[in-house]
């Protein structure tokens, strides 16, 4: 895996499993910033947890990154699935986009980085890895921040 982008869905309206208008706007903004500030990402796969908000976010990512393939919905991208096991099934992709929610997403980040833990993603946040090295993260309203792990 050359690059991995971990993306948490944006906010949902209370009681709804779908992205709110604000949640969609946050995801679009973060993906726009990824395109402007990050390396050129040409995904070889986009995978999503099965929740409606995750699938919507994955479709927004596919559109923003000009990905023409199908988004793969993987039931294992949710807690309590062991992230290390899931990661073994994903490593064959050169540029991988993973859309999931917490706490699974931070567990996957830890597995990629080979660390015991990884910072929790806020709604709409994206974190970029170059191989197994965390590079940085984006949140709505902010440019890329370096991802420093102690």
N, C-alpha and C positions, 0 to 999 in steps of 0.2 A: 504494500500500500504506500504510494508516494504521498498523497495528501488525503486527509479525512476532514470533513467538516461536520461537526455535531451541531444539530439545530433543535432547539426546543420550540414547540409551538407557541404562538402568541396567546394572549388572554382570551378567555371565553366569557360570554355573558353568564350571569348567575343562573345555574340550573340547566345550561345548555352545553352539549358536548361539542358544539361547533365554534369556530373562531368568531369572535366579535368583529365589528368593523375596525375597532381600534387594534385588535389583535392582528388582523390582516395587514393593516397599515404598518404596524411595527415590524412584522416579518418582511414586508416588501422593502422597508427602509434599511433593515439590517442586510438583506441580500444585495441591495443596491450598493451599500458601503463595502460589502465583501468584494463585489465586482470592481469597485473603484480603487480600493486600498490593498486588496489581497493579490495573490498570484492568480494568473489565468487558470480558472478551474473548468475543465471539460470533463464532467462526470462520466465515469464508466458504469456507475450504478447509483441509484437513489433508492434507499430502503426506508420504510416507515413502520412505526408501531401501528396497530390496528385502530386506534381511536380516531373519530372523525376529525378532530383538530389536528392530529399528526398527519393524516392523509391530506387534508387541505393544505397544511404547511409544506408538505413534500411536493404537492402539485405547484404551489407558488415557487418553490425552489427550482423545479424542473423548468418552469416558464422563464424565470429570471436567468437561469444558467444555460438556456437554449438546449436543454436535454430532450432528445426526441424519443428515448426509450420509455418503457413502462416503469412506473414506480412499483417496486415490489413491497407488498405489505407482509411483514413478518411477525407472527404472533409472539415470537420469542423476545421481541424488543421491549419487554415490560418486566418490572420486578415481579416475582423474585427470580427470574431467569438469571443464571450465572453469566455475567458479562464476558468472562474469559472464554467460556464455551461458545457464546454467540460470536465473539470476535474471530475465533478460528474459522468460522464459516464465511467471514467477510473479507479476509486478508487477500484474496486473489484479485481484488480490484485496484486499479491504478489510482483513480480519484473517486472516493466514496463519500456520499452524502448520507448521513444517518439522521432521521427525524424521530425523536422519542421524547418521553417526558421523564421527569424526576420521579423516583431516585435512580432509575435505570441509566439515564444519560450520564450522570456523574460516575457511576460504576463503570460504564464503558470507557469514559475518559481515563479513569484510573488504569483500566486494563490495557488501553493503548499505550499509555505513558509508562507502564510497568511500575506503578506506584500503588501504595495502599489506599489512597484516597485522591479525589479530584474535586475542585470547587463546584458547588451546585450552580446549575444554570438558572437564570431568571427567565420568565416567559419572553419568548422572542429572541433569546440570546443565541449566538453562534460561536463556536470555538474551532479554531483551525489547528491541525497537526501537520507537520512535515515529517513523514515517517512516524516514528514514535515520539517525536519531540513536539510539545505544545508550542505554538507560535504566538497566538494572541486570540482575543475575543472581541466581538462586537455586540453592542446593545443599542436599542433604538435611541437616537438622539446623541450618539457619541461615536467618535472615530475609533479605530482599532486600538485596543489596549494590549500591551504585552502581557502574556500569561506567565507570571513568575511563580514557581512552585518551590517551597522551602524544602 
